[in-house]
């Protein structure tokens, strides 16, 4: 009978230690960074140009206008036309062609994504449920057995 009790207690002890183990609550984050580069043309507007005319006009004795001194300054993109007709009229025309230069550029977009991994307590499988149930029944039977033995010892 004693051998049976020792084997029974060893079996109960093994079932207690080999029962279920709860999962830990772990939280970990992984971050992924993605960089997207777009090549595009960027418009660059050319600045406005300028030109200037300085002239000295004089009248002669006959009443006609004479050009005695003339100075013209212009930038490379401006087109200046200057005319003095026979009647003495001064005609000036200034044109700046609209010009836009396109240069190559890169535009980058940074996308950050964070992935969270959360480990939660898992469900128990059938073997773990059996071990828990068997342990409870075995402990209750041991307690009942001890109480009965103590009762029989106390009565005598």
C-alpha positions in Angstrom: 0.0 0.0 0.0 2.9 2.4 0.8 4.4 1.8 -2.7 1.1 2.7 -4.2 0.9 5.9 -2.2 4.5 6.9 -3.2 3.8 6.2 -6.9 0.5 8.2 -6.6 2.3 11.2 -4.9 5.1 11.1 -7.6 2.5 11.1 -10.3 0.7 14.1 -8.7 3.9 16.0 -8.3 4.9 15.4 -11.9 1.5 16.5 -13.1 1.8 19.7 -11.0 5.2 20.6 -12.5 4.3 19.6 -16.0 1.0 21.4 -16.1 0.4 24.6 -18.0 2.6 27.6 -18.1 1.0 31.0 -18.9 2.3 33.1 -21.8 4.0 36.3 -21.0 2.6 39.7 -22.1 5.3 41.0 -24.4 5.1 44.1 -26.5 7.7 44.8 -29.1 7.7 47.3 -32.0 9.4 47.1 -35.3 9.8 50.3 -37.4 10.3 50.2 -41.1 11.3 53.3 -43.0 10.7 53.5 -46.7 12.1 56.4 -48.8 10.4 57.1 -52.2 12.3 59.3 -54.6 10.5 61.0 -57.5 12.4 62.6 -60.3 10.7 65.6 -61.7 11.3 68.8 -63.7 11.2 72.0 -61.6 10.3 75.2 -63.4 12.6 78.2 -62.8 11.4 81.5 -64.1 14.0 83.8 -65.6 14.1 87.2 -64.0 12.8 90.2 -65.8 15.3 92.0 -67.9 15.7 95.7 -68.3 17.0 98.2 -70.9 17.6 101.9 -70.9 18.0 104.6 -73.5 19.6 108.0 -73.0 19.5 110.4 -75.8 20.1 114.1 -76.3 17.8 115.6 -79.0 18.4 119.1 -80.2 16.6 121.3 -82.7 18.5 122.9 -85.6 17.9 126.2 -87.2 15.4 124.8 -89.6 13.2 123.4 -86.8 14.2 119.8 -87.3 15.1 117.4 -84.5 18.7 116.2 -84.5 20.1 113.4 -82.4 23.3 114.7 -80.9 24.1 112.1 -78.3 22.8 108.5 -77.9 23.4 105.8 -75.2 21.6 102.4 -75.0 22.1 99.7 -72.4 20.3 96.4 -72.4 20.6 92.9 -70.9 21.1 89.8 -73.0 17.5 88.6 -72.9 15.8 92.0 -73.6 15.2 93.2 -77.2 15.2 96.9 -77.6 14.3 98.6 -80.9 14.9 102.3 -81.3 13.9 104.4 -84.2 14.0 108.1 -85.1 12.1 108.9 -88.2 12.5 111.8 -90.5 9.7 113.8 -88.9 11.6 113.7 -85.6 9.4 111.1 -83.9 11.2 108.9 -81.5 9.9 105.3 -81.5 11.1 102.8 -78.8 10.0 99.2 -78.5 11.0 97.0 -75.7 10.3 93.2 -75.7 11.2 90.6 -73.1 10.3 87.1 -74.3 8.8 85.0 -71.5 11.2 82.2 -70.7 11.1 79.4 -68.2 13.9 77.0 -67.7 13.3 73.5 -66.4 15.9 71.8 -64.2 16.0 68.2 -63.0 15.2 67.8 -59.4 14.5 65.0 -56.9 11.6 64.9 -54.4 11.7 62.4 -51.7 8.9 61.1 -49.5 9.8 59.3 -46.2 7.2 56.8 -45.0 7.6 55.4 -41.5 5.5 52.4 -40.4 5.6 50.9 -37.0 4.5 47.3 -36.5 3.6 46.3 -33.0 3.8 42.6 -32.0 1.7 41.8 -28.9 1.9 38.3 -27.4 -1.1 37.5 -25.3 -1.9 34.5 -23.2 -2.8 31.5 -25.4 -5.7 29.1 -25.0 -5.0 25.9 -23.1 -4.9 22.6 -25.1 -6.6 19.4 -24.0 -3.5 18.0 -22.3 -3.1 21.1 -20.1 -6.8 21.0 -19.2 -6.4 17.3 -18.2 -3.4 18.1 -16.0 -5.2 20.9 -14.2 -8.3 18.8 -13.6 -6.3 15.8 -12.5 -4.2 17.9 -10.1 -7.3 19.4 -8.5 -9.0 16.0 -8.1 -5.7 14.5 -6.7 -5.2 17.3 -4.2 -8.8 17.1 -3.0 -8.5 13.3 -2.6 -5.2 13.7 -0.7 -6.9 16.3 1.6 -9.8 14.0 2.1 -7.5 11.1 2.8 -5.5 13.1 5.4 -8.7 14.3 7.1 -10.0 10.7 7.3 -6.6 9.5 8.7 -6.5 12.3 11.3 -10.1 11.5 12.3 -9.3 7.9 12.8 -6.2 8.8 14.8 -8.1 11.3 17.0 -10.9 8.8 17.8 -8.5 6.3 19.2 
